[in-house]
Amino acid sequence: MLRFAAVGIDHGHIFDHIKGLIAAGCDFAGYCPETTAPGVLKALETDYPNAPKLDRDAIFADASIDIICIAAIPADRAGLAVRAMKAGKDVMTDKPGVTTFAQLEEVRRTVEETGKIFSVCFTERHSVRSAVKAGELVREGRIGRVVQTMGMGPHRLQLATRPDWFFDPDRFGGIIVDIASHQIDQFLYYTGSETAEIVSSAIGNFAMPDKPRFQDYGEILLRSDKASGFVRVDWFTPDALGTWGDGRLTILGTEGYIELRKYIDISGRPGKDHLFLVNGTENVHIDCSEEKLPYFQAFADDVKHRTQTAMPQRHVFEVCRLSLEAQANAVRLGHR
């Protein structure tokens, strides 16, 4: 049985990793309790009361641990991943996996030197059941050839719960690196593109002049040899919405389109994972709440068999590269 441990529990996405790997038959060996997010630690203690709290150095030194899960401060994730791979362990990290070009090159070199897996768990695809279903429908040809995606990633600010690093782009990577990496991943995946170019990008601070380095808005226009894509991310989700963000994805094909309302249907349907499919013969709503999430089992199988079925390594690196490029070249909007 594969064993995994968590190092870096500064974001709630660590729960996606833990739940997913346990469901895939892996053994949760424990976690390092060091964190800047006390609420995450408290929730871990509540949800997994029997999971041991382990010294960080001991986790890396334990040869029986096969996988390290990382949801640390974004700027620290690459360093922890490199350390884990050099210690003989495969890595599942929260997005963003890297926050600088130098980190990307170091991770790339370490993967080549060690042969270990560096996987970024893009939760908006890997942990969203409607996104999994959309991939199946695209592969079935239900909307023809995909020519464009439009991804929206709004978030609620929840200012009182945010640690200091959340407002420092040197620590969180910038809004495009931090959030829009999700939408770049989805663009490449649904359009079947191995690479792409950033046509234009922008970042902005419209609502927080007291924190001038913070970015509450970002946008990207990207293009491949197969399709084009638009991305918008922001921290403007209003308090009256019944969830943290009305995440949406529209996939345009030559014979129809798919729209995902990932977390809420504001027209009134209960729950999340709503998918709408329109083509020449269908105009339907599909409840995707019972769809399986194959990424975690596929990742575990890759660790066992040294394959790349969950997500090709080149795809991970390309999402990282495009995110960094879009962030670095973004035009600045709003307060300066």
C-alpha positions as CSV (number, residue, x, y, z in Angstrom):
1,M,0.0,0.0,0.0
2,L,1.3,3.5,-0.9
3,R,1.8,5.8,2.0
4,F,1.5,9.6,1.9
5,A,2.1,12.6,4.2
6,A,1.2,16.3,4.1
7,V,3.9,18.9,4.4
8,G,2.7,22.5,4.2
9,I,-0.9,22.9,5.3
10,D,-1.4,26.6,4.6
11,H,-4.4,26.2,2.2
12,G,-7.6,24.1,2.5
13,H,-6.8,22.4,-0.8
14,I,-4.8,19.9,1.2
15,F,-8.1,18.3,2.1
16,D,-8.7,17.5,-1.6
17,H,-5.3,15.7,-1.7
18,I,-6.0,13.7,1.5
19,K,-9.5,12.7,0.6
20,G,-8.6,11.8,-2.9
21,L,-5.6,9.6,-2.0
22,I,-7.4,7.8,0.8
23,A,-10.2,7.1,-1.7
24,A,-7.5,5.7,-4.0
25,G,-6.5,3.2,-1.4
26,C,-3.4,5.0,0.0
27,D,-2.5,5.2,3.7
28,F,-2.4,8.6,5.4
29,A,0.8,8.5,7.4
30,G,0.4,11.9,9.0
31,Y,1.2,15.6,8.6
32,C,3.5,18.3,9.7
33,P,1.5,20.7,11.8
34,E,3.5,23.8,10.8
35,T,1.1,26.4,9.3
36,T,0.2,30.0,8.8
37,A,-3.5,29.0,8.7
38,P,-4.7,27.9,12.1
39,G,-8.1,27.1,10.8
40,V,-6.7,24.5,8.4
41,L,-4.8,22.8,11.2
42,K,-7.9,22.8,13.4
43,A,-10.0,21.2,10.6
44,L,-7.3,18.5,10.1
45,E,-7.3,17.7,13.8
46,T,-11.1,17.4,13.6
47,D,-11.4,15.4,10.4
48,Y,-8.4,13.2,11.0
49,P,-8.0,12.8,14.7
50,N,-5.9,9.7,14.4
51,A,-3.5,11.0,11.9
52,P,-0.1,11.5,13.5
53,K,1.5,15.0,13.7
54,L,5.0,14.4,12.5
55,D,8.3,16.4,12.5
56,R,9.0,17.8,9.0
57,D,12.5,16.4,8.8
58,A,11.2,13.0,9.9
59,I,8.7,12.9,7.1
60,F,11.3,13.5,4.4
61,A,13.6,10.9,6.1
62,D,11.0,8.2,6.3
63,A,11.6,5.7,3.5
64,S,8.2,4.2,3.9
65,I,6.4,7.4,2.8
66,D,6.0,7.3,-1.0
67,I,4.1,10.6,-1.7
68,I,4.3,14.1,-0.2
69,C,1.3,16.4,-0.5
70,I,2.0,20.1,-0.4
71,A,-0.3,23.1,0.2
72,A,2.2,25.4,1.7
73,I,2.6,29.2,1.1
74,P,2.8,29.3,-2.7
75,A,6.4,30.6,-2.8
76,D,7.5,27.7,-0.7
77,R,5.9,24.9,-2.6
78,A,8.6,24.3,-5.2
79,G,11.4,24.1,-2.6
80,L,9.5,21.5,-0.6
81,A,8.7,19.6,-3.8
82,V,12.4,19.6,-4.8
83,R,13.4,18.4,-1.3
84,A,10.7,15.6,-1.5
85,M,11.8,14.4,-4.9
86,K,15.5,14.3,-3.8
87,A,14.4,12.3,-0.8
88,G,12.9,9.7,-3.2
89,K,9.3,10.7,-3.0
90,D,6.7,11.7,-5.6
91,V,4.9,15.0,-5.2
92,M,1.3,16.2,-5.4
93,T,1.2,19.9,-4.8
94,D,-1.5,22.5,-4.8
95,K,-1.5,25.2,-7.5
96,P,0.6,27.1,-8.1
97,G,3.3,24.6,-8.1
98,V,5.9,27.3,-8.7
99,T,5.9,31.1,-8.4
100,T,9.1,32.0,-10.4
101,F,10.9,30.9,-13.6
102,A,13.9,29.9,-11.5
103,Q,11.7,27.6,-9.4
104,L,10.3,26.1,-12.6
105,E,13.7,25.3,-13.9
106,E,14.8,23.8,-10.6
107,V,11.8,21.6,-10.4
108,R,12.3,20.6,-14.1
109,R,15.9,19.6,-13.4
110,T,15.0,17.7,-10.3
111,V,12.3,15.7,-12.2
112,E,14.9,14.8,-14.8
113,E,17.5,13.9,-12.3
114,T,15.3,11.8,-10.0
115,G,12.6,10.4,-12.3
116,K,10.0,11.4,-9.7
117,I,6.6,12.8,-10.4
118,F,5.8,16.5,-9.9
119,S,2.0,16.8,-10.2
120,V,0.0,19.9,-9.6
121,C,-3.5,19.1,-8.4
122,F,-5.6,21.6,-10.4
123,T,-8.7,21.3,-8.2
124,E,-11.0,23.2,-10.5
125,R,-10.6,20.3,-12.9
126,H,-9.4,17.3,-10.9
127,S,-11.8,17.8,-8.0
128,V,-14.8,19.2,-9.8
129,R,-17.2,16.5,-11.1
130,S,-18.8,18.6,-13.8
131,A,-15.3,19.3,-15.2
132,V,-14.6,15.6,-15.4
133,K,-17.9,15.0,-17.2
134,A,-17.2,17.9,-19.6
135,G,-14.0,16.1,-20.6
136,E,-15.9,12.9,-21.3
137,L,-18.4,14.8,-23.5
138,V,-15.7,16.6,-25.4
139,R,-13.9,13.2,-26.1
140,E,-17.2,11.8,-27.3
141,G,-17.5,14.6,-29.9
142,R,-20.8,15.9,-28.5
143,I,-19.8,19.5,-29.4
144,G,-17.6,18.8,-32.4
145,R,-14.1,20.3,-32.4
146,V,-13.3,22.6,-29.6
147,V,-12.3,26.1,-30.8
148,Q,-12.5,28.3,-27.7
149,T,-12.7,28.2,-23.9
150,M,-13.8,30.9,-21.6
151,G,-12.9,30.3,-18.0
152,M,-14.1,32.5,-15.0
153,G,-12.5,32.1,-11.6
154,P,-14.2,34.6,-9.1
155,H,-13.4,34.2,-5.4
156,R,-14.7,35.7,-2.2
157,L,-12.0,37.8,-0.4
158,Q,-12.8,36.7,3.2
159,L,-10.4,39.4,4.4
160,A,-10.5,38.5,8.1
161,T,-9.2,35.0,7.5
162,R,-6.2,35.9,5.2
163,P,-2.6,35.7,6.5
164,D,-0.1,38.5,5.7
165,W,1.5,36.5,2.9
166,F,-1.8,36.5,1.0
167,F,-1.3,40.2,0.1
168,D,2.3,39.9,-0.9
169,P,2.7,38.9,-4.6
170,D,6.3,37.7,-3.9
171,R,4.7,35.1,-1.6
172,F,1.5,34.2,-3.4
173,G,2.8,34.6,-7.0
174,G,0.4,37.1,-8.3
175,I,-3.3,36.6,-9.2
176,I,-2.6,35.0,-12.6
177,V,-0.1,32.5,-11.2
178,D,-2.2,31.8,-8.1
179,I,-5.6,31.4,-9.6
180,A,-5.6,31.6,-13.4
181,S,-3.2,28.5,-13.7
182,H,-6.5,26.6,-13.2
183,Q,-8.0,28.1,-16.3
184,I,-4.8,27.7,-18.4
185,D,-4.8,24.0,-17.4
186,Q,-8.4,23.7,-18.6
187,F,-7.7,25.5,-21.9
188,L,-4.9,23.1,-22.8
189,Y,-6.8,20.0,-21.6
190,Y,-10.2,20.7,-23.3
191,T,-8.7,22.0,-26.6
192,G,-6.1,19.2,-26.8
193,S,-3.3,21.7,-27.0
194,E,0.2,20.7,-26.0
195,T,1.4,24.3,-26.0
196,A,0.1,27.9,-26.4
197,E,1.1,31.5,-26.4
198,I,0.0,34.4,-24.3
199,V,-1.5,37.0,-26.6
200,S,-2.2,39.5,-23.8
201,S,-2.7,39.7,-20.0
202,A,-3.6,42.2,-17.4
203,I,-3.7,42.5,-13.6
204,G,-5.3,45.1,-11.4
205,N,-6.0,46.4,-8.0
206,F,-9.4,48.1,-8.1
207,A,-10.8,47.8,-4.6
208,M,-7.8,47.7,-2.1
209,P,-5.8,50.9,-2.4
210,D,-4.6,50.4,1.2
211,K,-2.8,47.2,0.0
212,P,-1.2,48.5,-3.3
213,R,0.7,45.4,-4.1
214,F,-2.3,43.1,-3.9
215,Q,-4.1,42.1,-7.2
216,D,-7.8,41.6,-7.1
217,Y,-8.3,41.2,-10.9
218,G,-6.6,39.4,-13.7
219,E,-7.3,38.4,-17.4
220,I,-5.6,36.5,-20.1
221,L,-6.1,36.0,-23.9
222,L,-4.2,32.9,-25.0
223,R,-4.0,31.0,-28.3
224,S,-2.7,27.6,-29.6
225,D,-2.6,26.0,-33.0
226,K,-6.0,24.5,-32.2
227,A,-8.1,27.1,-30.4
228,S,-8.2,30.4,-28.4
229,G,-9.1,31.1,-24.8
230,F,-10.1,33.9,-22.5
231,V,-9.6,33.8,-18.7
232,R,-10.9,36.2,-16.0
233,V,-10.1,35.8,-12.3
234,D,-11.0,38.1,-9.4
235,W,-11.6,38.6,-5.7
236,F,-15.0,40.3,-6.1
237,T,-17.5,37.5,-5.2
238,P,-20.3,39.3,-3.2
239,D,-21.2,38.2,0.3
240,A,-24.8,37.4,-0.7
241,L,-23.8,34.5,-3.0
242,G,-24.3,31.1,-1.4
243,T,-20.7,29.9,-2.1
244,W,-17.2,31.3,-2.3
245,G,-17.3,31.9,-6.1
246,D,-19.5,31.4,-9.1
247,G,-16.8,29.5,-11.1
248,R,-17.8,29.0,-14.7
249,L,-16.4,27.4,-17.9
250,T,-17.8,27.6,-21.4
251,I,-16.3,25.3,-24.0
252,L,-17.3,26.2,-27.6
253,G,-17.2,23.6,-30.3
254,T,-18.0,23.6,-34.0
255,E,-21.3,21.7,-33.3
256,G,-22.3,23.0,-29.9
257,Y,-21.2,24.2,-26.5
258,I,-20.9,23.2,-22.9
259,E,-21.2,25.5,-19.9
260,L,-20.3,24.5,-16.4
261,R,-21.6,26.2,-13.3
262,K,-19.2,24.5,-11.0
263,Y,-20.2,25.6,-7.5
264,I,-23.7,27.1,-7.7
265,D,-26.6,27.6,-10.1
266,I,-27.8,31.1,-9.3
267,S,-31.1,30.3,-11.2
268,G,-32.1,28.1,-8.3
269,R,-31.1,24.5,-8.8
270,P,-29.7,23.1,-5.6
271,G,-26.1,21.9,-5.1
272,K,-23.1,22.3,-7.5
273,D,-21.6,20.6,-10.5
274,H,-24.2,21.8,-13.0
275,L,-23.4,21.1,-16.7
276,F,-25.4,22.5,-19.6
277,L,-25.0,20.9,-23.1
278,V,-26.4,22.4,-26.3
279,N,-25.8,20.9,-29.8
280,G,-27.8,20.0,-32.9
281,T,-30.1,17.5,-31.1
282,E,-29.7,18.3,-27.4
283,N,-30.4,21.2,-25.0
284,V,-30.0,19.6,-21.6
285,H,-28.9,20.1,-18.0
286,I,-26.8,17.3,-16.5
287,D,-26.4,16.8,-12.8
288,C,-22.8,15.7,-12.4
289,S,-22.8,15.4,-8.6
290,E,-22.3,11.6,-8.8
291,E,-19.4,11.6,-11.3
292,K,-16.2,10.0,-10.1
293,L,-12.9,11.9,-9.8
294,P,-10.3,9.8,-11.6
295,Y,-7.2,11.9,-11.0
296,F,-6.3,10.6,-7.6
297,Q,-6.5,6.9,-8.5
298,A,-4.6,7.6,-11.7
299,F,-1.9,9.4,-9.8
300,A,-1.6,6.5,-7.4
301,D,-1.3,4.1,-10.3
302,D,1.4,6.3,-11.9
303,V,3.4,6.2,-8.6
304,K,3.2,2.4,-8.7
305,H,3.8,1.9,-12.3
306,R,5.9,5.0,-13.2
307,T,3.4,6.1,-15.9
308,Q,1.8,9.4,-16.7
309,T,-1.9,8.7,-16.9
310,A,-3.1,11.2,-14.4
311,M,-1.5,14.2,-16.2
312,P,1.5,14.3,-18.5
313,Q,4.6,15.9,-16.9
314,R,5.0,18.2,-19.9
315,H,1.4,19.5,-19.4
316,V,2.2,20.5,-15.8
317,F,5.4,22.3,-16.9
318,E,3.6,24.1,-19.7
319,V,0.8,25.3,-17.5
320,C,3.4,26.7,-15.1
321,R,5.3,28.4,-17.9
322,L,2.3,30.0,-19.4
323,S,1.1,31.2,-16.0
324,L,4.5,32.8,-15.2
325,E,4.7,34.4,-18.6
326,A,1.2,35.9,-18.4
327,Q,1.9,37.2,-14.9
328,A,5.3,38.7,-15.8
329,N,4.0,40.5,-18.9
330,A,0.7,41.7,-17.6
331,V,-0.4,45.2,-18.0
332,R,-1.3,46.9,-14.7
333,L,-4.8,48.3,-14.2
334,G,-6.6,50.1,-11.4
335,H,-4.6,51.6,-8.5
336,R,-0.9,51.8,-9.2
